[in-house]
Amino acid sequence: MRNTAMNMVHTLAARDERVLYIGSDPGAGTLRAMSKEFPKRHLIEGISEAHIIGMSAGLAMEGFVPYVNTIATFLTRRCYEQVAVDLCLHNLPVRLIANGGGLVYAPLGPTHQAIEDIAIMRALPNMTVVCPCDADEAARLMEKTLDWTGPIYIRLGKGGDAIVSKAEHGFEIGKAILMRPPGEVLMVTTGIMLQRAIAAADQLAAQGIRAGILHMHTVKPLDAETLLQAVRGTKLVATLEEHVPSGGLGSAVAEALIDRLGSGFPAMLRLSLPDRFMHNYGSQDSLLKKHGLSANAIATSIEHALAASRTSAPQLHST
């Protein structure tokens, strides 16, 4: 996913002379081909994110479309004021390519785990937040970034995730994709949780439970219209995210349902990372499994919540 997004910057630069790349301490060889073809539009600024955001704002004001790349935690926590004041306040077309969303860099500990990034970026006026599920979808997303008004936060996995998106679904920023029609259950996902949702849906189907999947690659602006259509007739809405409970996809979905349906929405199950920093080290998969976000755990949680929803009034659950 990461390499695909990076290569797309080069592709877009070849197509449009407004495109330039700014890297903050990228890996050796990142976009080397672009640096040779467009040396004046391939900039490496070192570990100085606050400076880079201000620099990208100035370049955007001069008519460029900067693509800024670094690790997700450094692109959010370190330079949050600059993102708010320099980019969002002026609604500038800067693309923030955040590598290692969620627990990708779990082996490096909590300093590199981007577990609250969706929440803090989603809170900023004018900021768009997009979380592609795989490399193919990342390529389709990047195609749509060139002429989008305002800043975009692009949350990427590290790579190697199974390809589950489909070209025939297309891609529009702000438009959700219904991967499977809902039954009693609707799973709403973002980013790489789509892969786990598909596996969980297959397990639930074997138990006689039909679970639909709505892929919310864009968390902001949220596609509330498609969400409302998809929840009709369902008994349970389950949100899946590689993020803390506060402010992420689950919060966005709950807000949309409350704002538009009041109290008349299905029971809701929010599956997420815990509301704490993780001091135990391990792989991304091992930590997701530990915190109930494997396909098996997701299917089990949904079975339990669905059983409860059949015998009680609508509730909001969170794990």
N, C-alpha and C positions, 0 to 999 in steps of 0.2 A: 504493500500500500504506500509506504513512504517513498520508495524508489519511483513508483508510478507517478505520484504527485510531483516529485522533483523533476522528473523527465518532462512532465506536462508544462512546467514553467518554461523550459527550453523551447518546447513546441509553440507555446503561446508567444514567446519572445520573437521567434522567427516569423510569426504571423503579424505581430503588432509591435511597433517600435516604442510604444509607451511602456511595455512590460520590462521590469528589471527585477533582479534578485538581490536580496540582502541577507547574508548569513551571519549568525552569531555562533562562532565556534563550531561550525559544521564538521562532520567527519571528513577525513582526508579523501579527496577525489570527488566530493559532492558537486555535481553539475560541472565537471571538468570540461566536457564538450562545449557547454554554453560559455564557459570562461574564455575558451579559445575563439569561439565564433563571435561572441559579443562581449569583449573584455570591459567595455565601458558601462555595460549594464549587468555585470556580475561583480557584486561588492561583498567583501568579507570584512566585518567590522570587529571581530573578536567578542569577548564576553563583556558586553556593554549594552544590555538590552534597553535601558531607559534612553540612552543616546540614540540607539537604532530606531526606536519608535518615533522620537522627535525628528530624526533624519527622514524617515519614511513619510511622515506627515508633510514635511517641507517639499519633498519630491512629488508627492501627490498633488499638492497645491500648484506645482509647476506643470501638471498635466500628465505625470507618469502614473502607472499602476504598479506599485511595489508589492512584491511577494516576499514576506519576511519569514525566515525559517530558523527555528531552534526547538529545544525540548519544551514540552508543554508547561511544566512548572515555571520555567524561566521566562516564558512568554506571557505569563499571567501574573503570578505573585510578584515577581521582581519589578515589573514596570507597569503596575496597574494604574497608577495615577496618570502616567503618560498615555496609556491606551484610552483612558476616559477623557482626558482634557485635550490631547493632541489629535486623536483620531475620531472618537465618538462625538465630541462636542461640535466638531467641524464636519462630521459625516463624510469622511474622506475614504476613497476607494483603495484601502490598504488591505492586503490579504495576509492574515496571520496563520502560517502553517505550523501547527503545534504537533511535534512528534512525541509519541509515547503517552497518549491520553490514557487515563485510567492507571492500570497496574503494569503497563509494559515494562517499566524500569523498576519493577518490584525488587530485583536483587540489589539495587542501590539504596533501598530504604526510603523512608517517608519524605526525604528532601526531593526525591525524583518521582514520587507517585502523585499523579495529577488526579486527585479524587474529588476536588471541589471546583474544578475549572469551569464546568458547564454553568454552575450556579453563579459564579462571580462574573463571567462574561455575559451570561444571559441577563443579568441585572442592569447592564449598561444600555442606556438609550442609543438607538441606531445600530447596535451590534447585531449581526446575524451569526447564528451558531449552527454549524453543520458537522455531523459525525458520520462519515461514510462507513459502510460495513465491510468492504473488501477493496482490492486493488482496482477491479473493473469499475466499481461505483466511484472510486476516487477520481478515475480518469474522466468519467462523465460529469462529475461535480466540477472539476477544474475547467472544463469547457464552458461552464456556465458562469464562471467567476469574472470573466474579462470585463463585462459591461454592467455588472451588478452595482447598484448605487450604495455607497457606504461601505464600512469595514466588515470583514468576514473573519470569524474564528473557525478554523478548519482543524478538527480534532482527529488525528490519525493514529492508527495502531502502528506497530513497528513493521509488520509485514508477515507474510506466510500464512495469513488467515485463509480459510477455505473460501472459494468463490461461490457465493450463494445468490448474488444479485443477477438480474436478467436484463439483457439489452432491450428486450421488447417492452419492459416497463418504462424505459426512458428515465429522465431525471430532470426535475425542476426544483430549484431552491424554493423551499416553503411548501412543497406538495408531497404529502406522505404517499407511500406505496402499500397497497393491500396485497400482501404476499399470499395469504390464504383467507378465504371467507370465514367469518366468525360463526361459531355455533353457540354453545352455552358459554364459552370462554373467548375472550379476545386478549391476546398478548400484544402489548405495545412496546416496541424495542427501539433502540438507537445504537449506532456503531456496531461493534463486533458481537453484541448480544443477540443479533439476528441469527447467527449461526447456532447458538445455544437454544434459541426459541424454536427453531425448526426441528432440532433433535428432540426437544421436550414435547413439541406437538405430535411428533411421531409416536413417542412413548404414550402420550395421553390417548391417542387414537387407538392404540392397542388395548386400552382399558375402556374403550367405548365412549371417550370424551372427545368431542370435536372442538379444537381450539384454533381460532383464526389468528393471523399475525398481521399487525399493522406496523410497517417499518417507518419510523419517524426519523429519517436521516437529518431533517432540519428540526432542531429543538426550538429555535427562534428564527423567524416567525413560525409558530406552531400551526399546523393545518387542522384547525378546530372543526371545520366543515366536514372533512373526511372522517375525523374521529367521531363526530356525532352520528354520522351515518353508520359507522361500523359498530357502535355500541348498541344500536337498536336491537332489542330482543335478546341481548346477552344477559347472563346472570352474574358474570364476574369479569372485571377488567384487571389484568395483571400487567404492571409495568416492569420492565427489566432494564437495568442500567449498571454500568461499571463506574459507580459514582456514589457519594454519600447521599443519604435520604433527602437532605435539605436542598431545595432549589434546583434540582436536576429535572430529568424527564418526568419522574413520578409527580413532582410538584407541579410541573407545567400541565400535565394531563388532568390532575385533580382540579387545578384552577379553571381550566377550560370547561370541565364538566359542571363545576359548581356555578360558574358565571352564566352558563347557558341552560342548564337543566335544573338548577336549584337543588332540591333534595331528591329529585326523581331520576337518579342514575343508579347503575348496578353497584353491587359490592365491589370494592377495590382492594387489590393486593399490590403493595409496592415492594418489589424485590430489588435490593441494592446492597452496596457495601455498608458496613456499620458506620456510625457517626463517631469515628475516632481515627487517629493516626495508627498505622499498622507498624509495629516494631518488630514483628517476626518477618524474617527474610525468606524468600522462596521465589519460584517462578510465577508468572502471571496466572497460569492455569491452576497452580497449587493454591494460590491465595483466593482465586475465584471459587474453587471447590470448597475451601475452608469456610467461606462466608456464604455458602448456599446458592452459588450462581453457576453450578454445573447443570447440565441438562437433566440429570437424574433428580437433583435437589429441586430444581424449578418445577418439574412435573409433580413431584411429591407435594410441594407447597401449594400448588394450584389444586391438586386433588383435595387436600384438606380444606382449603379456603372455599372451594366450590361446594363441598359437603356442608360446610357451615352456612353458606349463603342460601342453601335450599331450605334451611330450617329457621332462618332468622331474618330480621330486617336488614337492609343494606348497611354495610359497615366499611370502614377504612382500616385496612391492616397495613403494617409496615414491618419489615425485617431488615 
